[in-house]
Amino acid sequence: MMRGAEAVVRSGSLLGKKVAIKERIAKSYRLGRLDVKLRKDRTRCEARLLNKAKIAGVSCPTVLEVEEFRITMGFVEGKRPQMMGKEAREAGAILAKLHSADIIHGDYTPANLITRHDPKGGKSALSVIDFGLGFISNDVEDKATDVFTMLQAVKDIDGAKKAFLDGYRAYPKSAVVMTRLGQIEKRVRYAI
């Protein structure tokens, strides 16, 4: 079991298959009705984002069941990526696909990526998890913030940041996002 700020994720079984069950937990500091509404809305939103990401060609958990505060989804077996070279480039290309579908992840970091290995000895690939902070937006600022979040989380080993940005260039409007990214970096630098 893993406990985050908004939810508890545990493994389970559905029809003999391993699944991940994410349940949004009640927050006692919020008014009861507001808490229920927020948890329901965020649960439905995350399920829709996962589905939309799948349609956009992004590897992510498959939603199997949605309840009021709980999502049951396919379990993604693997480990956290090293984010060097090929994996960093792939992570950038994945974010390009998400942004092409106007999906903002909201916490796009290596902690929310899993490297899956083909059990038959084939190539490994990345999957995206935890769309709990995600939303739909066409706003350049939101997209640049997703890019900024990853760049802040990645150690620049073997040119990982450059590889990530190279992969992200698959997004047709990446140049506009890169311009805004520069503005965000300047704001953050002067805010410290």
Accessible surface in RSA format (square Angstrom, percent):
REM  Atomic radii and reference values for relative SASA: ProtOr
REM  Chains: A
REM  Algorithm: Lee & Richards
REM  Probe-radius: 1.40
REM  Slices: 20
REM RES _ NUM      All-atoms   Total-Side   Main-Chain    Non-polar    All polar
REM                ABS   REL    ABS   REL    ABS   REL    ABS   REL    ABS   REL
RES MET A   1   176.00  91.1  95.04  62.9  80.96 192.8  81.77  69.5  94.23 124.8
RES MET A   2   124.39  64.4 120.37  79.7   4.02   9.6  83.42  70.9  40.96  54.3
RES ARG A   3   161.18  67.7 128.94  65.7  32.24  76.8  51.62  70.5 109.56  66.4
RES GLY A   4    38.21  47.1   0.00   N/A  38.21  47.1  31.28  85.8   6.93  15.5
RES ALA A   5    83.19  76.5  61.32  94.6  21.87  49.8  73.28 103.2   9.91  26.3
RES GLU A   6    46.16  26.5  43.27  32.7   2.89   6.9  21.52  41.6  24.64  20.1
RES ALA A   7     5.76   5.3   3.31   5.1   2.45   5.6   3.31   4.7   2.45   6.5
RES VAL A   8    17.80  11.7  17.09  15.5   0.71   1.7  17.09  14.8   0.71   1.9
RES VAL A   9    39.88  26.2  38.08  34.5   1.80   4.3  38.08  33.1   1.80   4.9
RES ARG A  10    95.76  40.2  92.31  47.1   3.45   8.2  35.42  48.4  60.34  36.6
RES SER A  11    64.00  54.1  42.82  57.1  21.18  48.8   8.64  18.4  55.36  77.6
RES GLY A  12    24.41  30.1   0.00   N/A  24.41  30.1  20.40  56.0   4.02   9.0
RES SER A  13    85.52  72.3  54.45  72.7  31.08  71.6  40.24  85.7  45.29  63.4
RES LEU A  14    65.10  36.3  61.05  43.7   4.05  10.2  62.84  44.1   2.26   6.1
RES LEU A  15   170.33  94.9 131.47  94.1  38.86  97.7 144.10 101.2  26.24  70.6
RES GLY A  16    76.51  94.3   0.00   N/A  76.51  94.3  35.12  96.4  41.38  92.7
RES LYS A  17   148.79  72.6 146.09  89.6   2.70   6.4  92.51  83.3  56.27  59.9
RES LYS A  18   110.39  53.9  91.64  56.2  18.75  44.6  58.23  52.4  52.16  55.6
RES VAL A  19     1.29   0.8   1.29   1.2   0.00   0.0   1.29   1.1   0.00   0.0
RES ALA A  20    13.92  12.8  13.92  21.5   0.00   0.0  13.92  19.6   0.00   0.0
RES ILE A  21    20.03  11.4  19.70  14.7   0.33   0.8  19.70  14.2   0.33   0.9
RES LYS A  22    16.09   7.9  15.04   9.2   1.06   2.5  11.72  10.5   4.37   4.7
RES GLU A  23    55.70  32.0  55.70  42.1   0.00   0.0  13.16  25.4  42.55  34.7
RES ARG A  24     5.89   2.5   4.57   2.3   1.32   3.1   2.83   3.9   3.06   1.9
RES ILE A  25    33.58  19.1  29.57  22.0   4.01   9.7  32.79  23.6   0.79   2.1
RES ALA A  26    67.81  62.3  45.78  70.7  22.03  50.1  45.78  64.5  22.03  58.3
RES LYS A  27    35.65  17.4  30.92  19.0   4.73  11.3   9.42   8.5  26.23  27.9
RES SER A  28   120.39 101.7  81.16 108.3  39.23  90.4  58.73 125.1  61.66  86.4
RES TYR A  29   167.09  78.0 126.89  72.2  40.20 104.6 115.75  87.0  51.34  63.3
RES ARG A  30    35.58  14.9  21.20  10.8  14.38  34.2  18.02  24.6  17.56  10.6
RES LEU A  31   141.31  78.7 134.74  96.4   6.58  16.5 138.28  97.1   3.03   8.1
RES GLY A  32    52.78  65.1   0.00   N/A  52.78  65.1  39.70 109.0  13.08  29.3
RES ARG A  33   218.82  91.9 207.12 105.6  11.71  27.9  88.27 120.6 130.55  79.1
RES LEU A  34    83.50  46.5  78.15  55.9   5.35  13.4  82.06  57.6   1.43   3.9
RES ASP A  35     6.62   4.6   6.62   6.6   0.00   0.0   1.91   4.5   4.72   4.7
RES VAL A  36    56.36  37.1  56.36  51.0   0.00   0.0  56.36  49.0   0.00   0.0
RES LYS A  37   121.50  59.3 117.82  72.3   3.67   8.7  91.09  82.0  30.41  32.4
RES LEU A  38    45.04  25.1  45.04  32.2   0.00   0.0  45.04  31.6   0.00   0.0
RES ARG A  39    25.71  10.8  25.71  13.1   0.00   0.0   1.67   2.3  24.05  14.6
RES LYS A  40    60.86  29.7  60.86  37.3   0.00   0.0  15.92  14.3  44.95  47.9
RES ASP A  41    45.81  32.1  42.06  41.9   3.75   8.9  24.59  57.9  21.22  21.2
RES ARG A  42    88.47  37.1  85.22  43.4   3.25   7.7  25.41  34.7  63.06  38.2
RES THR A  43     1.24   0.9   1.07   1.1   0.17   0.4   1.24   1.7   0.00   0.0
RES ARG A  44   109.21  45.9 107.71  54.9   1.50   3.6  44.43  60.7  64.78  39.3
RES CYS A  45    36.67  27.7  36.58  40.8   0.08   0.2  10.77  27.3  25.90  27.9
RES GLU A  46     3.37   1.9   2.66   2.0   0.71   1.7   1.05   2.0   2.32   1.9
RES ALA A  47     9.89   9.1   7.90  12.2   1.99   4.5   8.26  11.6   1.63   4.3
RES ARG A  48   148.07  62.2 141.66  72.2   6.41  15.3  74.85 102.3  73.22  44.4
RES LEU A  49     2.81   1.6   2.64   1.9   0.17   0.4   2.81   2.0   0.00   0.0
RES LEU A  50     2.65   1.5   2.47   1.8   0.18   0.5   2.65   1.9   0.00   0.0
RES ASN A  51    84.40  58.2  81.42  78.7   2.98   7.2  15.46  37.2  68.94  66.6
RES LYS A  52    77.67  37.9  76.49  46.9   1.18   2.8  35.67  32.1  42.00  44.7
RES ALA A  53     0.00   0.0   0.00   0.0   0.00   0.0   0.00   0.0   0.00   0.0
RES LYS A  54    80.75  39.4  65.97  40.5  14.78  35.2  41.19  37.1  39.55  42.1
RES ILE A  55   139.25  79.2 107.64  80.2  31.60  76.2 115.42  83.1  23.83  64.7
RES ALA A  56    32.09  29.5   6.69  10.3  25.40  57.8  18.52  26.1  13.57  35.9
RES GLY A  57    46.38  57.2   0.00   N/A  46.38  57.2  31.79  87.3  14.58  32.7
RES VAL A  58     4.19   2.8   0.00   0.0   4.19  10.1   1.65   1.4   2.55   6.9
RES SER A  59    39.10  33.0  29.10  38.8  10.00  23.0  26.20  55.8  12.91  18.1
RES CYS A  60     4.71   3.6   0.00   0.0   4.71  11.1   0.21   0.5   4.49   4.8
RES PRO A  61     9.22   6.7   6.71   6.1   2.51   9.1   8.92   7.4   0.30   1.8
RES THR A  62    66.26  47.1  64.11  65.0   2.15   5.1  47.35  63.6  18.91  28.6
RES VAL A  63    40.99  27.0  18.12  16.4  22.87  55.1  18.12  15.7  22.87  62.0
RES LEU A  64    86.44  48.1  51.28  36.7  35.16  88.4  55.29  38.8  31.14  83.8
RES GLU A  65    81.39  46.7  74.56  56.4   6.83  16.3  25.08  48.5  56.30  46.0
RES VAL A  66    64.09  42.2  34.16  30.9  29.93  72.1  34.16  29.7  29.93  81.2
RES GLU A  67    72.71  41.7  60.97  46.1  11.74  28.0  35.03  67.8  37.68  30.8
RES GLU A  68    99.85  57.3  85.91  65.0  13.94  33.2  43.30  83.7  56.55  46.2
RES PHE A  69    38.25  19.1  35.93  22.3   2.33   6.1  35.93  21.8   2.33   6.7
RES ARG A  70    68.14  28.6  67.84  34.6   0.29   0.7   6.35   8.7  61.79  37.4
RES ILE A  71     2.38   1.4   2.38   1.8   0.00   0.0   2.38   1.7   0.00   0.0
RES THR A  72     7.99   5.7   7.88   8.0   0.11   0.3   3.66   4.9   4.33   6.5
RES MET A  73    13.58   7.0  13.58   9.0   0.00   0.0   6.72   5.7   6.87   9.1
RES GLY A  74    20.16  24.9   0.00   N/A  20.16  24.9  19.65  53.9   0.51   1.2
RES PHE A  75    75.92  38.0  49.41  30.6  26.51  69.0  49.47  30.0  26.46  75.7
RES VAL A  76    24.22  15.9  11.19  10.1  13.03  31.4  13.99  12.2  10.23  27.8
RES GLU A  77   117.46  67.4 109.08  82.5   8.38  19.9  59.80 115.7  57.66  47.1
RES GLY A  78    42.41  52.3   0.00   N/A  42.41  52.3  12.28  33.7  30.13  67.5
RES LYS A  79   118.74  57.9 111.31  68.3   7.43  17.7  69.07  62.2  49.66  52.9
RES ARG A  80   146.86  61.7 135.43  69.0  11.43  27.2  44.70  61.1 102.16  61.9
RES PRO A  81    10.67   7.8   0.00   0.0  10.67  38.8   1.04   0.9   9.63  59.8
RES GLN A  82   124.53  69.6 104.71  76.5  19.82  47.2  35.42  75.4  89.11  67.6
RES MET A  83     7.21   3.7   6.03   4.0   1.18   2.8   6.03   5.1   1.18   1.6
RES MET A  84    77.84  40.3  70.85  46.9   6.99  16.6  62.50  53.1  15.34  20.3
RES GLY A  85    24.72  30.5   0.00   N/A  24.72  30.5  24.69  67.8   0.03   0.1
RES LYS A  86   113.90  55.6 105.09  64.5   8.81  21.0 100.43  90.4  13.47  14.3
RES GLU A  87    29.40  16.9  29.23  22.1   0.17   0.4  15.09  29.2  14.31  11.7
RES ALA A  88     0.00   0.0   0.00   0.0   0.00   0.0   0.00   0.0   0.00   0.0
RES ARG A  89   112.64  47.3 112.64  57.4   0.00   0.0  48.15  65.8  64.49  39.1
RES GLU A  90    43.20  24.8  38.81  29.4   4.39  10.5  27.70  53.6  15.50  12.7
RES ALA A  91     0.00   0.0   0.00   0.0   0.00   0.0   0.00   0.0   0.00   0.0
RES GLY A  92     0.00   0.0   0.00   N/A   0.00   0.0   0.00   0.0   0.00   0.0
RES ALA A  93    33.31  30.6  32.94  50.8   0.36   0.8  32.94  46.4   0.36   1.0
RES ILE A  94    12.91   7.3  12.85   9.6   0.06   0.1  12.85   9.3   0.06   0.2
RES LEU A  95     0.00   0.0   0.00   0.0   0.00   0.0   0.00   0.0   0.00   0.0
RES ALA A  96     2.25   2.1   2.14   3.3   0.11   0.2   2.25   3.2   0.00   0.0
RES LYS A  97    95.57  46.6  91.31  56.0   4.26  10.2  54.55  49.1  41.02  43.7
RES LEU A  98     0.00   0.0   0.00   0.0   0.00   0.0   0.00   0.0   0.00   0.0
RES HIS A  99     0.22   0.1   0.00   0.0   0.22   0.6   0.00   0.0   0.22   0.3
RES SER A 100    66.55  56.2  33.79  45.1  32.75  75.5  31.52  67.1  35.03  49.1
RES ALA A 101    22.48  20.7   9.87  15.2  12.61  28.7  21.29  30.0   1.19   3.2
RES ASP A 102    41.57  29.1  41.57  41.4   0.00   0.0   3.25   7.7  38.31  38.2
RES ILE A 103     0.00   0.0   0.00   0.0   0.00   0.0   0.00   0.0   0.00   0.0
RES ILE A 104     3.86   2.2   3.86   2.9   0.00   0.0   3.86   2.8   0.00   0.0
RES HIS A 105     0.07   0.0   0.07   0.1   0.00   0.0   0.07   0.1   0.00   0.0
RES GLY A 106    31.78  39.2   0.00   N/A  31.78  39.2  10.89  29.9  20.89  46.8
RES ASP A 107    49.10  34.4  49.00  48.8   0.10   0.2   4.72  11.1  44.38  44.3
RES TYR A 108     0.02   0.0   0.02   0.0   0.00   0.0   0.02   0.0   0.00   0.0
RES THR A 109    18.46  13.1  18.46  18.7   0.00   0.0  15.58  20.9   2.88   4.4
RES PRO A 110    18.45  13.4  18.45  16.8   0.00   0.0  18.45  15.2   0.00   0.0
RES ALA A 111    47.41  43.6  37.32  57.6  10.08  22.9  37.32  52.6  10.08  26.7
RES ASN A 112    10.51   7.2  10.51  10.2   0.00   0.0   0.01   0.0  10.50  10.2
RES LEU A 113     1.35   0.8   0.10   0.1   1.25   3.1   0.10   0.1   1.25   3.4
RES ILE A 114    27.99  15.9  27.99  20.9   0.00   0.0  27.99  20.2   0.00   0.0
RES THR A 115     3.08   2.2   3.08   3.1   0.00   0.0   3.08   4.1   0.00   0.0
RES ARG A 116    78.14  32.8  76.93  39.2   1.21   2.9  24.37  33.3  53.77  32.6
RES HIS A 117   108.05  59.1  88.15  61.3  19.91  50.9  73.10  75.3  34.95  40.7
RES ASP A 118    60.51  42.4  45.86  45.6  14.64  34.6  15.63  36.8  44.88  44.8
RES PRO A 119   132.91  96.9  89.59  81.7  43.32 157.5 102.63  84.7  30.28 188.2
RES LYS A 120   189.33  92.4 151.32  92.8  38.01  90.5 104.98  94.5  84.35  89.8
RES GLY A 121    70.75  87.2   0.00   N/A  70.75  87.2  37.70 103.5  33.04  74.0
RES GLY A 122    42.56  52.5   0.00   N/A  42.56  52.5  26.92  73.9  15.64  35.0
RES LYS A 123   173.66  84.7 150.61  92.4  23.05  54.9 100.37  90.3  73.29  78.1
RES SER A 124    28.78  24.3  20.30  27.1   8.48  19.5   3.07   6.5  25.71  36.0
RES ALA A 125    31.95  29.4  30.32  46.8   1.63   3.7  31.67  44.6   0.29   0.8
RES LEU A 126     2.39   1.3   0.57   0.4   1.82   4.6   0.57   0.4   1.82   4.9
RES SER A 127     0.81   0.7   0.81   1.1   0.00   0.0   0.00   0.0   0.81   1.1
RES VAL A 128     0.00   0.0   0.00   0.0   0.00   0.0   0.00   0.0   0.00   0.0
RES ILE A 129    40.66  23.1  40.66  30.3   0.00   0.0  40.66  29.3   0.00   0.0
RES ASP A 130    57.93  40.6  46.56  46.3  11.37  26.9  13.81  32.5  44.12  44.0
RES PHE A 131     1.04   0.5   0.00   0.0   1.04   2.7   0.00   0.0   1.04   3.0
RES GLY A 132    15.44  19.0   0.00   N/A  15.44  19.0   4.99  13.7  10.45  23.4
RES LEU A 133   107.53  59.9  93.15  66.6  14.38  36.1  97.96  68.8   9.57  25.8
RES GLY A 134    10.31  12.7   0.00   N/A  10.31  12.7   0.00   0.0  10.31  23.1
RES PHE A 135    79.91  40.0  79.55  49.3   0.37   1.0  79.91  48.4   0.00   0.0
RES ILE A 136    91.84  52.3  68.45  51.0  23.40  56.4  68.45  49.3  23.40  63.5
RES SER A 137    17.74  15.0   9.88  13.2   7.85  18.1  13.03  27.8   4.70   6.6
RES ASN A 138    96.41  66.5  78.51  75.9  17.90  43.1  24.97  60.1  71.45  69.1
RES ASP A 139    72.95  51.1  61.74  61.5  11.20  26.5  20.84  49.0  52.11  52.0
RES VAL A 140    39.46  26.0  36.85  33.4   2.61   6.3  36.85  32.0   2.61   7.1
RES GLU A 141    48.87  28.1  48.87  37.0   0.00   0.0  32.58  63.0  16.29  13.3
RES ASP A 142    38.12  26.7  35.90  35.7   2.22   5.3   1.73   4.1  36.39  36.3
RES LYS A 143     3.01   1.5   3.01   1.8   0.00   0.0   1.33   1.2   1.68   1.8
RES ALA A 144     0.00   0.0   0.00   0.0   0.00   0.0   0.00   0.0   0.00   0.0
RES THR A 145    61.78  43.9  61.78  62.6   0.00   0.0  53.17  71.4   8.61  13.0
RES ASP A 146     2.50   1.7   2.28   2.3   0.22   0.5   0.08   0.2   2.42   2.4
RES VAL A 147     0.00   0.0   0.00   0.0   0.00   0.0   0.00   0.0   0.00   0.0
RES PHE A 148    27.44  13.7  27.44  17.0   0.00   0.0  27.44  16.6   0.00   0.0
RES THR A 149    36.85  26.2  32.29  32.7   4.56  10.9  23.44  31.5  13.41  20.3
RES MET A 150     0.00   0.0   0.00   0.0   0.00   0.0   0.00   0.0   0.00   0.0
RES LEU A 151    10.35   5.8  10.35   7.4   0.00   0.0  10.35   7.3   0.00   0.0
RES GLN A 152   114.34  63.9  84.37  61.7  29.97  71.4  25.52  54.3  88.82  67.4
RES ALA A 153    47.51  43.7  15.10  23.3  32.41  73.7  25.82  36.4  21.69  57.5
RES VAL A 154     6.68   4.4   0.32   0.3   6.36  15.3   2.65   2.3   4.03  10.9
RES LYS A 155   160.19  78.1 148.05  90.8  12.14  28.9  97.24  87.5  62.95  67.1
RES ASP A 156    89.86  62.9  57.86  57.6  32.00  75.7  19.66  46.3  70.20  70.0
RES ILE A 157    87.80  50.0  84.02  62.6   3.78   9.1  87.80  63.2   0.00   0.0
RES ASP A 158   114.22  80.0  77.08  76.7  37.14  87.8  30.89  72.7  83.32  83.1
RES GLY A 159    35.23  43.5   0.00   N/A  35.23  43.5  25.01  68.6  10.22  22.9
RES ALA A 160     0.00   0.0   0.00   0.0   0.00   0.0   0.00   0.0   0.00   0.0
RES LYS A 161    64.01  31.2  64.01  39.3   0.00   0.0  24.75  22.3  39.26  41.8
RES LYS A 162   138.18  67.4 133.59  82.0   4.59  10.9 107.98  97.2  30.20  32.2
RES ALA A 163     5.25   4.8   4.14   6.4   1.11   2.5   4.89   6.9   0.36   1.0
RES PHE A 164     0.00   0.0   0.00   0.0   0.00   0.0   0.00   0.0   0.00   0.0
RES LEU A 165    34.93  19.5  34.87  24.9   0.06   0.2  34.87  24.5   0.06   0.2
RES ASP A 166    44.98  31.5  31.39  31.2  13.59  32.1  14.48  34.1  30.50  30.4
RES GLY A 167     6.78   8.4   0.00   N/A   6.78   8.4   5.96  16.4   0.82   1.8
RES TYR A 168     0.00   0.0   0.00   0.0   0.00   0.0   0.00   0.0   0.00   0.0
RES ARG A 169   130.24  54.7 112.20  57.2  18.04  43.0  50.43  68.9  79.81  48.4
RES ALA A 170    73.72  67.8  40.05  61.8  33.67  76.6  52.47  73.9  21.25  56.3
RES TYR A 171    10.66   5.0   9.95   5.7   0.71   1.8   5.10   3.8   5.56   6.8
RES PRO A 172   114.47  83.4  72.85  66.4  41.62 151.3  84.94  70.1  29.53 183.5
RES LYS A 173   112.50  54.9 108.86  66.8   3.63   8.6  73.89  66.5  38.61  41.1
RES SER A 174    11.63   9.8  11.63  15.5   0.00   0.0   0.00   0.0  11.63  16.3
RES ALA A 175    74.57  68.6  66.07 102.0   8.50  19.3  72.10 101.5   2.47   6.6
RES VAL A 176    82.04  54.0  77.92  70.5   4.12   9.9  81.12  70.5   0.93   2.5
RES VAL A 177     0.82   0.5   0.82   0.7   0.00   0.0   0.82   0.7   0.00   0.0
RES MET A 178    41.89  21.7  33.25  22.0   8.64  20.6  28.46  24.2  13.44  17.8
RES THR A 179    89.96  64.0  77.86  78.9  12.10  28.8  60.09  80.7  29.87  45.2
RES ARG A 180    76.22  32.0  75.72  38.6   0.49   1.2   4.52   6.2  71.69  43.5
RES LEU A 181     9.17   5.1   9.17   6.6   0.00   0.0   9.17   6.4   0.00   0.0
RES GLY A 182    26.55  32.7   0.00   N/A  26.55  32.7  25.43  69.8   1.11   2.5
RES GLN A 183    85.20  47.6  82.21  60.1   2.99   7.1  31.65  67.4  53.54  40.6
RES ILE A 184    10.31   5.9  10.31   7.7   0.00   0.0  10.31   7.4   0.00   0.0
RES GLU A 185    58.80  33.8  55.40  41.9   3.40   8.1  13.05  25.2  45.75  37.4
RES LYS A 186   120.89  59.0 120.84  74.1   0.05   0.1  64.20  57.8  56.68  60.4
RES ARG A 187   124.16  52.1 113.58  57.9  10.58  25.2  74.31 101.6  49.85  30.2
RES VAL A 188    55.61  36.6  53.89  48.8   1.71   4.1  55.61  48.3   0.00   0.0
RES ARG A 189   142.61  59.9 127.25  64.9  15.36  36.6  59.83  81.8  82.79  50.2
RES TYR A 190   173.32  80.9 144.24  82.1  29.08  75.7 106.66  80.2  66.66  82.2
RES ALA A 191    87.29  80.3  45.17  69.7  42.12  95.8  55.88  78.7  31.41  83.2
RES ILE A 192   175.92 100.1 118.17  88.0  57.74 139.2 141.65 102.0  34.26  93.0
END  Absolute sums over single chains surface
CHAIN  1 A    10722.1       8597.2       2125.0       6219.2       4502.9
END  Absolute sums over all chains
TOTAL         10722.1       8597.2       2125.0       6219.2       4502.9
